[in-house]
């Protein structure tokens, strides 16, 4: 225990000294805004990529009650952009969270540009509603598609993107240009750059398109952002700035320089990393009471990891369930309980078992099922895909899913437990999902499970890290 306290205090001391901390009450240190003579230059509102994407999402939805949002990424695909694109990919869920606050109707497209042996080259990903697919496209740009070290022609790419995609006249269209280089054009005639800038601005004003830059401080980017109603944000251009702008890259670097880093990859948005289980159930109860009325009929179904590693957590989970039902009963909320218990044989291809006990169950029945003998490992994706479908929640009843697992997400290929399919199943069921979830090792770095967090964002639930998850035995309260 003392070893864990020492590790945590060491990391906190190190991170506070460098501008990042996992503390709930401390804001990330902002970098100073770039000084420029033009009074119309937008201010620098954020430093962290997660904050930038959140700000763009909120600005896109602030002027309408139920906005329709189209977002097009225009990404510089040069080799040196790999860390920056990785940061966008990792923090993409924060854009989703901001959009989900006011709208369910949004879609994405991507336009990549680069040079290959000195020649301009582009990649177009047409409109998609599949958020997981968009992350994969960003990953492709970063891992495979990257071009020469020299950047491509950003102005030409922006104009091509404006003409390539069919714009929805009812949508609030946001371009997000991600580049670490000046915006330029292949045209060489006198005044060509000014004409391209003018044409872009006129087109954006005509179709109500806002251009946001995650870029460098140059006049062209400032002008395009300001004249189209967008915003300019700074991108990292060297190691020091990358560490300050993106917490994930920063924490990776801690390991490279020999710092104690086993906990360093936990972003400050995962604040509930050491919350006691009874407190988690209390917060979930309060969230349900806040979002449902006494007239609503609710089915609350637990997806319970029945693998061997969960054995010693059952007592505290059952105590948390008692706390939840007491609060829900006091609120006169009309609810029924159910449980989906799941486990699997050891191995990636291990056969999954998913047992569905439909509502109505009493709290004692749910606890009895949770206490059944534990076995094997688990495949959460199989439990969602195969279990939630079998619930057949009656029309008129709202479905709440509470996932409880101490492991990162897995699924078997044979049983088609994929991330995309699991999200679609929950959304089709109209479920609000809460997760007491696990952690994932990425190299030597401990990270929160991205699928589990994204699922709660897309269904308007809450995400927690399960106290006592493997490799995370903190007991500081």
N, C-alpha and C positions, 0 to 999 in steps of 0.2 A: 504493500500500500504506500509506504514511504517513497518507493521508487517512482510510482505513478505521480505522486504529488510533486516530487522533484522535477520530473519531466514536464508536467503541466506548467509549473511556475517558471521553469527555465525558458520554455517556449514563449510564455506570456511576456516575460521580461525582454526577450530578444525581439519579439514582434512589436511591442509597444515602442521600443527604441527605434524601429524602422518604419513606423507609420501604419502598421496593421495589427489588429488584435481581435481575438475571438470574443472579447467582452461584449455583453449585450448593450452596455450603456455608452460605449465609445464609438464615435463615428470614424470612418476611414479618413486618414490625413489627405487633404486635397493639395494638389500641386498648384503653384502660383500660376495665374493666368498669363498668357503671353502678352507682352506689351506691344501695342500697335497704334499708329497714328490715326487710323480711320475710326471715327466715332461710331460708325454703324456696325463694327465688328461684333458679332455675338459674344456674350460672356462665356466663360468656361464653367458650365454648371456642375460637372461631375468629374471624378478622376478614375474610378473603378469602372471596368467594362460592364459589370452587372448593373451599376447605377446608370450608366449611359443608356443601356437597352431599356431599363425600367422607365427612364425619363422619356424616351422616344415613344414607347407604348402608351404612356399616360397622355402625352401631348396629342397623340393621334386620336384619342377618344374623348377629349375634354369638351368638345363643342357640340356633342349630340347625345341624346339619351340612349339610343340603341344604334351606335354607329356601325357602318360596314367599312372595314379597313383592308386595303391592299398594300402589301409591303414588298418592295423589290430591293434585293441586295445587289449592289454593283461592287464587285470585289476585285481588287488588284491581285492577280495570281502569280506575282513574281516569287522567286525562291525565298527572298528575305522576308516575305509576308507570312511565312508559316506560323511563327509564334502568335501574331496578331489574329489570324484567322482561327487558330486553335482557341484563343481567348473568346472570340465571338461564339464559336461552337459550344464551348463549355458553359457559357453564361446565357445561352439562347433561351433557356427556360424563364429567365427574368423578363424577357420581352413577352413571352406567353402569359406570364402572371399578370403583367400590366394590362394586356389586352383583355384578359378574362374578367377583369374587374367590371367592364361595362358592355362587353359584346361577346357573342359566341361566333359571329360571322366575320372571319378574317381568312386571308389566304396569302401565300408567299410565292415569289418567283426569284430567280437568281440569274445574274449576268456577270460572268467572269471575263476578265481581259488580261492579256499578257503579251510578251514577245517570245517568239520561238526562232532562234537564229536570226534575230533582228527583224522578223516579220510579225505584224499584228495578228493575233489569234484570239478568238472569243469562244465562250461556251454559254449556251442558253438553257436554263431549266424553266419550263413553262409553269403556269399557275398550278399550285397544289395546296390542298387543305391538310395534307399529311405532315404534321410537324416533325415527326421522327424522320421522314424522308428528307426534309429540309436540312436537318442536322447532318444526315449522311452526305448530302450534296456539299455542304461546307467542309466536311471531313475529306471528301474526294478532292476538292480544290487544294486543301492543305497537304494531303498525302501523295497524290498521284499527278494532278493536273498542273502543278506549279511550273512556271516557265523560267525564262532567263532571270538573272539577278537584276538586270535593268528592267524597270517597270514599263508597262504598256502605255497606250495613249488614252488617258482617263476621260478627257473631254469627248473624244470620238466614241468611246464606249458608252458614255452617258447619253449621247444623242442617239446612238443605235438602240439602246435600251428603251428610250422613250418611244421609238418607232416600232420596236419589235413586239411589245406586249399589248394585248387588247385591254384597254382601260375600262373599268366599270364607272360610268358617269355618276352613279350613286355612292361610290366609295370615296373614302378619304385616303388618297394614295400617298404613301411615304416611300421615298427612295432613301436607302442607307448606303452611302458610298464609303467603302473601307479601303484606305490607301495610305501608304507612308511616303508618297512621292507627290510632286506638283502635278496638277492637272494640265495636260498638254494635248496638242493635236498634231496629226501627221501632216496637215496642210502647212505649206511654207510661204504662201503668198502674203503680201503686206496686209495687215489687219485681219488675217484669217482667224486668229484666236479670239479677237473681240467679237467677230461675227458669230462664231460658234457659241460663245457665251450668251450673246444677245438672243440667238435662236432658242437656246435651251430655256432661258428665262421666260421668253414669250410663250413657248409651248407649255411650260409649267403653270403660268398664270391663266392660260386659256383653259386648261383641264384641271385646275386646282390641285396641282401636284407640289408637294413639299420635298425639298432635297436636304437631307441631313448628312453631315460628314463626320466620320470618325477618321480624322486626317491630321495633316500638318498645318501649321500657321502660315498660310499663303493667301494673297489677295483674291485669287480666283475662287478658292473654297469659301472664304468669307463672303464674297459677293454673291455667289450662287445660293448659299444658305440664307443669307439675309433677304435677298430679292425674291425668294420663293416661299418665305415663311417657315423655312426649316431651321436647323440649329447646327452649330459646329462644335465638335468635341475633340479633344486631343487624343491622338494615338501614340502608343509608345514607339520610339525610334531607336532606343538603345537599351542595354540591359537594365540600367538603373531605373529608367522610366517604365520599362515593362514590368518590373517588380512592383512599382508603385501603382500602376494602372490596373493590373490584373492579379488578383489574390492567388489564383491557381498557379500561374507561372512563378509568382513570387515564392510560394511555398515549395515548389519543385526546386528552385534555386537554393533554398535553405539546405536541402540535403546535399547538393553538389558542393557546397562550401563547408560541409562537415557539421552543420548545426543539427541539434536534436530535432527530428522532424516527423516522428510517427503520428503526431496529432496535428501537424501544421497545415494539413490540407482541408481542414474543416472550415468552410466559409462561414462568415458571421451570420448568414441567414439561417444556418442550422443551429440556432441558439438553444434549442431544447435538447442539447446533447447530453445533459446530465440530470434531466428532470425525473423525479420519482414517478413510478408508474401510476400510483393513485392520483397524483397531480395531473398527469396526462389525461386520465379518464375524466377527471373533473373539468379540464379545459374542453375536452370533446363534448361533454354534456352541456356545458355553457354555450358552446358554438351551435349545438343542435337546438337548444331552447331559443337561441337568438334567431335562427333561420327557419324554424317551423312554428306553426301556431297550434293551439289545442284542437283545431278542426282538422288538421292534417293527420292522415293515417300513415304510419311509418313502419317499415320493416328494417330492423337493425340486425345485420348478419355479420358475424365474425369470420374472417378467413384466418384460421389458426394453424400455424406451423406446428406439426406434431412430430418433428424430428427429435433425435436424441439430445441435441444441444439445448432444447427448450425445457428439459425436465426440471431444472432447478429454478425456473422462472414462473412456474405455474401458480404457486401460492400467492405471489405478489400480483399477478395478473387477475386471479380470482378476487382478491381483495379490491383491486381497482374496479372490477365489474360490480361488486357490491356498492361501491361509492357511486358509480354511474347510475345504477338503477334507483338508488335512493334520491339522487338529484332529479332524475327524470320523473319519478313518481310524485315528488313534491311539486313539480311544475305542471302536473296533470297532462303531460304529453301523451298522446295516444300512440303507443308503440308496441311492436311484437319483436321477439328475439329469435334468431336462428344462428346456425354455425356451419361452416364448411371446414372440415378438418382435412389436412393434406400432408403427405409425406412421400418419399420415393426411395427406391433402391440406390445404393451408393453408385456414383458414376454419372457422367454427363448424359448417357443414354439410359440411365436407370428408370425402370418402370414407375410411373407416378400412380399414386392412389389418392383419389379425391372422394370424400364421403360428405354428402349434403344432408343436413338435418334442417328441414324447412321450418319457418315460423308456423304456429306459435310454440315456443318453448319457454319454460320458466327459467329464471336465473339459476336455480339449482340444477336444472337439467343441462344448461350450458356449461356450468362449472364441472359437472360430472363428466361431460364429454371432453372438456379440456384436460381433465386429470387422467384420461385413459392412457395406457402404456405408450411410451414414445418409441419410435423406431426409425432407422435409416437417416436419410438426408431429406431435402425438400426441393421442389420445383414450383416456385410461386406462379410463374406464367401459366403452367398447366392448370393450377388450381383456379385461376381467374377465368381462363378460356373455357374450361370444362365445367367448373362449378357454378359460376354466376349464371350461365345459360340455363342450368337445370333448376334454378330457383323458380323461374316462371312467376315472377312477382305479379300479383293481380293488378289489373288496371285500376287506377285511382289510388294506389298505395305508393308512397315514396320509398326508394331503396337507399339505405345507408350501409356502406361496407366499411368494416374496421379490420384492416390487415395487421396481423401481429406475427412478426418473424424477426429472428436475430441474425439473419444472413442476407447477403446481397441477392439480387434477382437472378434466377436461372430458369430454364425450361428445356424440355427435350424436343429435338427436331422431329422425332417420330410422331409426337402428339401435337405438333403444330402450335406449341406455346410460344408465340412470338410477341415482342413488345407492341408492335402495331396492332395485332389482333386483340391483345389484352386491353389496350386502351379503347378500341372500338367496341368491345363487348361491354365495358363499363359505361361508355357513353350511350350506347343503344339502350341499355337498361335504365338510363336516367339516374345512375347511382352517384351519390356524393361519397367520395372515398377518403378515409382517414388511414394513415399508416403509422404504426410503431415499427420502424424498419431497422435494417442492418447497415453495415458498413462494407466498403469494398476496398481491397488493396489494389492500387495502381502503381506497379513497380514496388518501390519502398514506401509509398505514400498512402495514408489512410484517407479515404474519401467517402462521402455520403453517396448512397445509391441513386443514380440520376433518374432511372425509370420510376422508382418509388416516389421521388419528389415530384417529377413531372406529372405523374398520375394524379396526385392530389391537387396540383395547380389546375389541370384541365377539368377536374370535376368539382372544384371549389371546396375541397376539404382542407385538412391540415396534415403536416408531416412532422414526425418526431423520430429521434433515434432511440431505439429500445435500450433502456438502462441495462447494463450488464451484457451487451452484445459481445461476441468474441473479440478479443484484443482491445477491449474498451471497458475495463473494469474500474471505473471511477466510483468513489464513495466519499465524496467531499461534503455532503450535506449532513 
